[in-house]
């Protein structure tokens, strides 16, 4: 919603107020209060027991709590903007009777059972084949765990079958033998890394600082070599960022833009920075043409 300010009407299946909470009752505001070291405002017992964000991160890593992990990522990205963002979202939310007028619809799997949509995009928090294979190798897995993971598989099935036309699915959820179709669009999932300009500028600052500390140091040559190596490494890891845009790529970008795919996801999918995606959207005049 931050990046698609032109979207005026949205709809959340079910009660919109419940979407700021995880299934176990942990509030997005509780994570924000932990982030701001305001323990006295935290209502959830689990989050209140954490001394700081680092402890919460460790807990999420060990338990693989995707719901709580997603809330933490939201807090890290938007911080104290969250209350105003949520207010903006609520202001754009249409009533149940006006659902058909919504430009974007958000839902959990449970709330959209039996529903159908023109196009859907899945969040990257469903169980994957890789994780299932890892769990399968655990001979001591309890019967209750097997039942839980069967439930997770069913949820993914329900989510995938909600679309009438197109689906955008993270590559981590694509299992072996997944069918090819022009209606199935695979979204790349990559680790967030700084872009080239950020690397060059931050390293340039470090180089300047080190040279100022010791202008005659022979290590300056090594510093320059290290910088060149790290930039070269970045270029090697992100080859797509330097490829020219083709007609095919422009068509793919246009289609995904019209489907309402988030700019962050577009950047991951095309292997480019968000700035590069914004620039291409502007050059193709997609906002002017399609709104």
C-alpha positions in Angstrom: 0.0 0.0 0.0 3.0 2.3 0.6 4.1 1.9 -3.0 0.7 1.8 -4.6 -0.7 5.1 -3.3 -2.9 5.3 -6.4 -5.0 2.4 -5.1 -8.0 4.1 -3.5 -10.2 1.1 -2.5 -9.1 -2.1 -0.9 -10.9 -4.9 0.9 -9.9 -7.4 3.6 -11.9 -10.7 3.7 -13.3 -11.0 7.2 -12.7 -8.4 9.9 -10.0 -5.9 8.9 -9.1 -5.2 12.6 -8.0 -8.8 13.1 -5.3 -8.5 10.4 -2.9 -6.7 12.7 -2.7 -9.8 14.9 -1.2 -13.3 14.5 -3.2 -16.4 15.1 -1.8 -16.7 18.6 -2.8 -13.2 19.5 0.6 -11.6 19.2 0.0 -8.0 18.1 2.0 -6.1 15.5 2.0 -3.3 18.0 3.6 -5.6 20.6 6.5 -6.3 18.3 6.8 -2.5 17.6 6.8 -1.8 21.3 9.6 -4.4 21.8 11.5 -2.7 19.0 11.1 0.6 20.8 12.0 -1.0 24.2 8.6 -0.1 25.6 7.9 -3.4 27.6 5.3 -1.8 29.7 3.0 -1.4 26.6 3.4 -5.1 25.5 0.3 -7.1 26.1 1.3 -10.5 24.7 3.0 -12.7 27.3 5.4 -14.3 24.8 6.7 -11.1 23.3 6.8 -9.4 26.7 9.2 -12.3 27.9 11.7 -11.2 25.2 14.4 -8.8 26.4 15.0 -7.3 23.0 14.5 -7.8 19.2 17.5 -10.1 19.0 15.9 -12.6 21.3 12.7 -12.4 19.3 14.7 -13.1 16.1 16.3 -16.1 17.7 12.9 -17.4 18.8 11.5 -17.0 15.3 14.6 -18.8 13.8 14.3 -21.8 16.1 10.5 -22.1 15.9 10.1 -21.1 12.2 7.1 -19.0 13.2 6.3 -17.5 9.8 3.5 -15.3 11.1 5.6 -13.7 13.8 8.6 -13.5 11.4 6.5 -11.5 8.9 5.4 -9.1 11.6 9.0 -8.5 12.6 10.0 -7.8 9.0 7.1 -5.2 8.8 8.3 -3.5 12.0 11.9 -3.5 10.8 10.9 -1.9 7.5 8.3 0.6 8.6 9.0 1.2 12.3 7.0 4.0 13.8 5.2 4.7 10.5 3.1 1.6 11.2 0.2 3.3 13.1 -0.3 5.9 10.3 0.0 3.2 7.6 -2.6 1.1 9.3 -4.9 4.1 9.6 -4.4 4.8 5.9 -5.3 1.2 5.1 -8.4 1.3 7.2 -9.4 4.6 5.5 -9.2 2.9 2.1 -11.1 -0.2 3.2 -14.6 -0.6 1.6 -17.6 -2.1 3.3 -18.7 -5.7 2.7 -21.5 -4.5 0.3 -18.9 -2.6 -1.8 -16.4 -5.5 -2.1 -16.8 -5.5 -5.9 -15.4 -2.0 -6.1 -12.1 -2.9 -4.4 -9.0 -2.7 -6.6 -7.1 -5.1 -4.3 -8.3 -7.8 -2.0 -6.3 -9.2 0.9 -7.1 -12.4 2.7 -5.8 -15.3 4.8 -6.4 -18.8 3.3 -9.1 -19.6 5.9 -11.1 -16.5 5.0 -11.0 -17.1 1.3 -12.1 -20.7 1.2 -14.8 -21.0 -1.5 -13.9 -17.6 -3.0 -12.5 -17.0 -6.5 -10.4 -14.1 -7.8 -9.2 -13.0 -11.2 -5.5 -13.1 -10.1 -3.8 -14.0 -6.9 -0.3 -13.6 -5.4 0.8 -15.9 -2.6 2.9 -14.7 0.3 6.1 -16.6 0.9 5.0 -18.2 4.2 3.5 -21.6 3.1 5.2 -24.9 3.7 7.6 -26.0 0.9 8.6 -29.3 -0.5 12.2 -28.7 0.7 11.0 -28.4 4.3 8.7 -31.4 4.0 11.6 -33.6 2.7 13.7 -32.4 5.6 10.9 -33.3 8.1 10.3 -36.6 6.4 13.9 -37.7 7.2 13.1 -37.2 10.9 12.1 -40.7 12.0 11.2 -39.5 15.5 8.5 -37.1 14.2 5.4 -37.3 16.3 2.0 -38.3 14.8 0.6 -34.9 15.8 3.4 -33.2 13.8 2.5 -35.2 10.7 -1.1 -34.2 11.0 -0.1 -30.5 11.3 2.0 -30.7 8.2 -0.8 -32.4 6.3 -2.9 -29.4 7.3 -0.2 -27.0 5.9 -0.2 -28.8 2.6 -4.0 -28.5 2.4 -3.7 -24.8 3.1 -1.3 -24.4 0.2 -3.7 -26.3 -2.1 -6.7 -24.1 -1.1 -4.6 -21.0 -1.7 -3.4 -22.1 -5.2 -6.9 -23.0 -6.3 -8.5 -19.6 -5.5 -7.5 -18.1 -8.9 -9.7 -18.0 -12.1 -6.9 -16.8 -14.3 -3.4 -16.0 -13.1 -1.3 -16.9 -10.1 2.0 -15.4 -8.9 3.8 -17.9 -6.7 7.3 -17.6 -4.9 9.8 -20.0 -6.4 10.4 -21.6 -2.9 6.8 -23.0 -3.1 7.3 -24.5 -6.5 7.7 -28.3 -6.1 9.4 -30.8 -8.4 7.3 -31.4 -11.5 5.3 -28.2 -11.1 3.4 -27.6 -14.4 4.3 -24.9 -16.9 1.6 -22.5 -17.9 1.3 -19.0 -19.2 -1.0 -18.4 -16.2 1.5 -19.6 -13.6 4.1 -16.9 -12.9 7.1 -17.8 -10.7 8.4 -15.0 -8.4 12.1 -15.1 -7.7 13.0 -15.1 -4.0 16.4 -13.6 -3.2 18.1 -12.4 0.0 17.8 -8.7 0.4 21.3 -7.2 -0.3 22.4 -3.6 -0.8 22.5 -2.4 -4.4 25.7 -1.5 -6.2 25.5 2.2 -5.6 25.1 1.5 -1.8 28.1 -0.8 -1.8 30.3 1.7 -3.7 29.2 4.7 -1.6 29.6 2.9 1.8 33.0 1.5 0.9 34.1 4.8 -0.5 33.4 6.3 2.9 35.3 3.6 4.6 38.3 4.0 2.3 38.3 7.8 2.8 38.2 7.3 6.6 41.1 4.8 6.5 43.2 7.0 4.2 42.6 10.1 6.5 43.7 8.0 9.5 47.0 7.1 7.8 47.6 8.7 4.4 51.0 7.0 3.9 49.8 3.6 4.8 50.7 0.9 2.1 47.4 -0.7 3.0 45.6 1.8 0.8 46.4 -0.2 -2.3 44.9 -3.3 -0.6 41.8 -1.4 0.4 41.3 -0.3 -3.3 41.7 -3.9 -4.4 39.2 -5.1 -1.8 36.7 -2.6 -3.0 37.1 -3.6 -6.6 36.8 -7.3 -5.6 33.5 -6.7 -3.6 32.0 -4.7 -6.5 33.0 -7.4 -9.0 31.5 -10.0 -6.6 28.3 -8.1 -6.5 28.2 -7.8 -10.3 28.8 -11.6 -10.6 26.0 -12.4 -8.1 23.5 -10.0 -9.7 24.1 -10.4 -13.5 20.5 -9.6 -14.3 20.8 -6.1 -12.9 23.1 -5.2 -15.9 21.2 -6.9 -18.7 19.3 -4.5 -21.1 15.5 -4.6 -21.1 14.1 -6.6 -24.0 10.6 -6.5 -25.5 9.9 -9.8 -23.7 11.0 -8.4 -20.3 9.0 -5.2 -20.9 5.9 -7.2 -21.7 6.4 -9.3 -18.6 6.9 -6.2 -16.4 3.8 -4.6 -17.9 1.7 -7.7 -17.2 2.9 -8.0 -13.6 2.4 -4.3 -13.0 -1.2 -4.5 -14.2 -1.7 -7.5 -11.9 -0.7 -5.3 -9.0 2.5 -7.1 -8.1 4.5 -5.2 -5.4 7.6 -3.3 -6.6 9.7 -5.1 -4.1 8.6 -8.5 -5.6 9.1 -7.1 -9.1 12.7 -6.2 -8.1 13.3 -9.7 -6.8 11.7 -11.3 -9.8 13.8 -9.4 -12.4 16.9 -9.4 -10.3 17.1 -5.6 -10.2 16.9 -2.8 -7.7 13.6 -1.2 -6.8 15.0 2.0 -8.3 15.6 0.2 -11.6 12.0 -1.1 -11.6 10.6 2.4 -10.8 12.7 3.8 -13.6 11.5 1.2 -16.2 7.8 1.7 -15.1 8.3 5.4 -15.7 10.0 4.9 -19.1 7.2 2.6 -20.2 4.7 5.1 -18.8 2.8 2.3 -17.2 1.2 4.4 -14.5 0.0 6.9 -17.1 -1.4 4.2 -19.3 -2.8 1.8 -16.8 -3.1 3.8 -13.6 
